[in-house]
Amino acid sequence: MKITIAMWLCLLVGPASALAQGARLQLDHLDRLASEAAQSVNIAIDPAMLKLASAFLKAEGEQAALKAMLAEVKGIYVRSLEFERQNAYTSDDVNRVREQLTAPGWARLVTVDSKRDGELVEIYSWRQGTESGGLAILVVEPMELTVVNIVGPLDLTKLALLQGNFGIPRLPVDAPPAGRED
């Protein structure tokens, strides 16, 4: 009887813990690559650190919009590894990230595949009902691997505000100059 109850509890709690992970990706498997990388960036900014960082932003202009966006974000996690040689990481390393992004709740928004220079960029959104609950950006290059994971509600139209901040790289998408809509 105790075994049956324990088994039912595991079945009920197991999916709940998977959903609790939600928009937060598990990137620990990339830690082993840090020792092989010429440059390794590991950023983990939790809600308390976000609150502290946003305190230094001005309450006007673009910084005010960034500050408002960060008030809702639950975490920013970045793993970026740059290598001196090609194939320093395996397709399995990339696929372990992608497997998480195929879980219910994730949807791919953008794929940019440049065969010429071997760069692949994929952007995924985590949905909570009809609202955005997070974002993941996967950048795969011959000598570099980057994963950006933003957890929490996110207005995708304001995503550009985060580029270049908190270790988030600029997206390789050409935007029209300010004031022009192409």
C-alpha positions, 0 to 999 in steps of 0.5 A: 500500500505504501509503495502504491501511494508513493508511486502515485505521488511520484506520478503526480509530482513528476509532471508538476516539477517538470512544469515548475522548470517551465521556461528555465533551461537546464544548461549544466551539461555545458559546464564540461566545455568551459575548460576546453573553451578559449572564452567561457561566459556563465551568467546567472541573474536571479530575481534579486540580482535583477532588482539590484541591477534595475536600481541603477537604471534611469527612470527615463527614456529607454532605460525606463522601458528596460527597467519596467521590463526587468521588473517582471523577469524572473531570471536571465541565464547565459552560457557562451563558449568560444573555442579556438578550433571547430567541432570542440562541442558535439551535436549532442551538446546542442541537441540536449538544449534543443530537446528541452525546447521541444517540451510543451510550452515552447514554440520556435519563433525564428530560425536563421540558418546561414550555410555560408558561414555555418551559423544557426540562430534559433529563437523560442518562446515559452508560453503560459496560456496566451502570455509570454513566459520566457525566451530562449536564444540558441546560437550555434557557430563552428567555433562558438555556442551560445544559449540565452534563457530569459525566464518570466513575462516578456514583451517581444516587441521590446526584446531589442532593449535587452540586446547588449545588456546582461550578457545578451548578445545582439541578434544577427538581424538587420533592423531598419534605422530609427524612424523608418519602417521597411 
